[in-house]
Amino acid sequence: MGAYQDLLGRGRLSERVPLSGFTTYRFGGPARFFVEAESEEDVVDAGRLAADEGMEVVALGRGSNLVFADRGFDGVVIHTGVGLAGIEVSADGVVTGPYGEWRGGRRHDGMDIGLLRSLTVRAAAPGIVRLAGYMRGFEGYGLMVLVQIQGAYELVYAHLSSVRVEEGDYVAVGVVWTKAAG
């Protein structure tokens, strides 16, 4: 089988996926081929697909600063997504919006947890607080904290009623450091 069929068979390949939902600046037209890579094999097959089709390849991480034209990208985009290994979901609630679900034509690169029994929020992974407070461009999220973890990955805690950390603070996994809005 060719790379196209291999990726399609594993459920990793889509066509004409709008790139606006995958970039920091939230604009960009569709990719001809979009590979949701979850393994080295997926990345290798995406490269084979590009070679088979005579197309360029672009690697796209979470919140990439790449900019794509509204007309799109006539090539292969490899999306590496977010490695969630080592992140603990420690809130006393239920998942109301799972990671990766599609909402209104855009992928939701987060996990929403409804806190039913407790308003306590614990750090899901260790990291450094990069932003704390109300952030321009994220008005719908209310009071929030952004924690950088595992290199370029970030966790965002939103809809908070209070924040007990400041930029530059280290947070350890499981430590109670804020409260969700009730």
Phi, psi and omega per residue, in radians:
M1 nan 2.652 3.085
G2 -1.446 2.985 -3.116
A3 -1.033 -0.666 3.132
Y4 -1.001 -0.900 -3.122
Q5 -1.163 -0.652 3.120
D6 -1.072 -0.841 -3.128
L7 -1.182 -0.720 3.126
L8 -1.094 -0.748 -3.134
G9 -1.110 -0.540 3.112
R10 -1.556 0.021 3.127
G11 1.276 0.433 -3.087
R12 -1.788 -0.163 -3.014
L13 -1.960 2.309 3.020
S14 -2.306 2.804 3.093
E15 -2.120 2.585 3.074
R16 1.009 0.764 3.118
V17 -1.493 2.162 3.101
P18 -1.074 2.323 -3.083
L19 -1.543 -0.160 -3.085
S20 -1.035 -0.563 -3.123
G21 -1.360 -0.047 -3.067
F22 -2.025 0.063 -3.102
T23 -2.095 2.697 -3.124
T24 -1.004 -0.713 -3.043
Y25 -1.505 -0.060 2.999
R26 1.043 0.648 2.957
F27 -2.504 2.742 -3.130
G28 2.481 2.444 -3.131
G29 -1.355 -2.978 -3.037
P30 -1.352 2.639 2.997
A31 -1.561 2.424 3.091
R32 -1.002 -0.894 3.057
F33 -2.199 2.379 -3.121
F34 -2.234 2.072 -3.108
V35 -1.919 2.093 3.073
E36 -1.564 1.564 -3.021
A37 -1.376 2.235 3.077
E38 -2.129 0.014 -3.137
S39 -2.696 2.912 3.076
E40 -1.066 -0.646 3.122
E41 -1.043 -0.695 3.109
D42 -1.095 -0.722 -3.134
V43 -1.156 -0.763 3.123
V44 -1.076 -0.785 3.139
D45 -1.158 -0.577 3.071
A46 -1.123 -0.694 3.060
G47 -1.124 -0.695 3.074
R48 -1.098 -0.730 3.126
L49 -1.050 -0.800 3.131
A50 -1.067 -0.735 3.118
A51 -1.141 -0.754 3.128
D52 -1.046 -0.672 -3.063
E53 -1.629 -0.104 -3.094
G54 1.151 0.706 -3.066
M55 -2.028 2.805 3.033
E56 -1.372 2.784 3.114
V57 -2.141 2.436 3.038
V58 -2.271 2.297 3.056
A59 -1.631 2.326 -3.061
L60 -2.226 2.028 3.093
G61 -1.606 -2.997 3.126
R62 -1.255 2.277 3.091
G63 1.068 0.683 -3.073
S64 -1.096 2.554 3.092
N65 -1.546 0.187 3.070
L66 -1.199 2.615 3.103
V67 -2.082 2.263 3.123
F68 -2.022 2.495 3.110
A69 -1.162 2.721 3.117
D70 -1.075 -0.439 3.128
R71 -1.311 -0.228 3.070
G72 1.755 -2.941 -3.106
F73 -2.251 2.011 -3.121
D74 -1.526 1.235 -3.110
G75 -2.873 -2.785 -3.111
V76 -1.921 2.154 3.063
V77 -1.844 2.196 3.082
I78 -1.791 1.988 3.123
H79 -1.719 2.075 -3.106
T80 -1.556 -0.225 3.045
G81 1.084 -2.620 -3.079
V82 -2.133 2.258 3.040
G83 -1.403 1.960 -3.085
L84 -1.636 0.112 3.131
A85 -1.096 2.370 3.077
G86 1.528 -0.008 3.119
I87 -1.694 2.189 -3.121
E88 -1.710 2.287 3.019
V89 -1.567 1.772 -2.986
S90 -1.951 0.123 3.115
A91 -1.283 2.582 3.135
D92 -1.577 1.274 -3.087
G93 -2.800 -2.848 -3.125
V94 -2.116 2.591 3.097
V95 -1.280 2.036 3.138
T96 -1.794 -0.238 3.097
G97 -2.590 1.730 -3.078
P98 -1.227 2.702 3.088
Y99 -1.069 2.347 3.038
G100 1.536 -0.092 -3.127
E101 -1.202 2.645 3.141
W102 -1.611 2.279 3.137
R103 -2.274 2.040 3.090
G104 0.959 0.669 3.109
G105 1.445 0.082 3.137
R106 -2.212 2.511 3.107
R107 -1.372 2.373 3.115
H108 -1.584 1.810 -3.114
D109 -1.557 0.858 3.110
G110 -2.749 3.084 3.088
M111 -2.217 2.197 3.107
D112 -1.715 2.306 3.140
I113 -2.172 2.097 3.073
G114 -1.458 2.110 -3.111
L115 -1.581 1.836 -3.050
L116 -1.638 -0.635 -3.020
R117 -1.911 -0.285 -3.067
S118 -2.623 2.530 3.090
L119 -1.707 0.084 -3.129
T120 -1.282 2.334 3.081
V121 -2.030 2.229 3.125
R122 -1.928 2.609 3.096
A123 -1.116 2.229 -3.115
A124 -1.443 -0.366 3.126
A125 -2.727 2.679 3.111
P126 -1.260 2.579 3.113
G127 3.116 -3.030 -3.112
I128 -1.928 2.280 3.099
V129 -1.214 2.112 3.129
R130 -1.744 -0.567 3.115
L131 -2.530 2.489 3.088
A132 -2.550 2.232 3.131
G133 2.215 -2.692 3.091
Y134 -1.598 2.280 -3.047
M135 -2.046 2.274 3.104
R136 -1.045 2.341 -3.116
G137 1.636 -0.174 -3.136
F138 -2.204 0.649 -3.040
E139 -0.991 -0.588 -3.122
G140 -1.273 -0.147 -3.108
Y141 -1.638 -0.185 -3.129
G142 1.160 -2.631 3.116
L143 -1.180 2.256 -3.046
M144 -2.557 2.871 3.095
V145 -2.319 2.351 3.081
L146 -1.975 2.161 -3.125
V147 -2.033 2.171 3.085
Q148 -1.461 2.224 3.140
I149 -2.256 2.820 2.986
Q150 0.628 1.087 3.091
G151 1.345 -1.962 -3.048
A152 -1.588 -0.034 -3.099
Y153 -1.414 2.641 -3.109
E154 -2.368 2.576 2.982
L155 -1.970 2.385 3.108
V156 -2.052 2.206 3.073
Y157 -1.891 2.128 -3.023
A158 -2.227 2.981 3.129
H159 1.052 0.779 -3.088
L160 -1.619 2.647 3.082
S161 -1.682 -0.380 3.078
S162 -2.701 2.778 3.120
V163 -2.336 2.253 -3.131
R164 -1.962 0.412 3.108
V165 -2.291 2.840 3.097
E166 -2.234 2.869 3.092
E167 -0.973 2.347 3.130
G168 1.663 -0.256 3.118
D169 -1.195 2.573 3.016
Y170 -1.652 2.347 3.043
V171 -2.051 2.351 3.129
A172 -1.682 2.675 -3.134
V173 -1.057 2.366 3.085
G174 1.481 -0.164 -3.105
V175 -1.331 2.308 3.075
V176 -1.337 2.129 -3.096
W177 -2.414 0.060 3.107
T178 -2.851 3.043 3.094
K179 -2.223 2.491 3.055
A180 -1.434 2.676 3.106
A181 -1.196 2.423 -3.106
G182 -1.846 nan nan
